[in-house]
Amino acid sequence: MKAQDHEDLAPIKRSLGVPAKLQSCHTGLVDGYVIEGHVPADVIERLLAERPRVVGLAVPGMPAGSPGMEAPGHPAERYQVLTFDQQGRTTVFASR
């Protein structure tokens, strides 16, 4: 795994096809898929096992309780992990 820090991720997100409404704080590439935001590892594993024809997965925003956003004493929010395609269409891939 290789991590890179960038001051402005907007051009990278655009070049990877991440729709503006799905953009979050982190962008990654995993085996040809774009992973945007705080996507749980088990959902990424499911993506890689199923290999749907999508650009990637996204968790918009930073929902409490998503990976890295856990906070003692604060209940987890319900959130959805969305797929997105080259036209920017989304579907729900998982709910948490």
Secondary structure, 3 states (H helix, E strand, C coil): CCCCCCCCCHHHHHHHCCCHHHCCCCEEEECCEEEEECCCHHHHHHHHHHCCCCCEEEECCCCCCCCCCCCCCCCCCCCEEEEECCCCCEEEEEEC
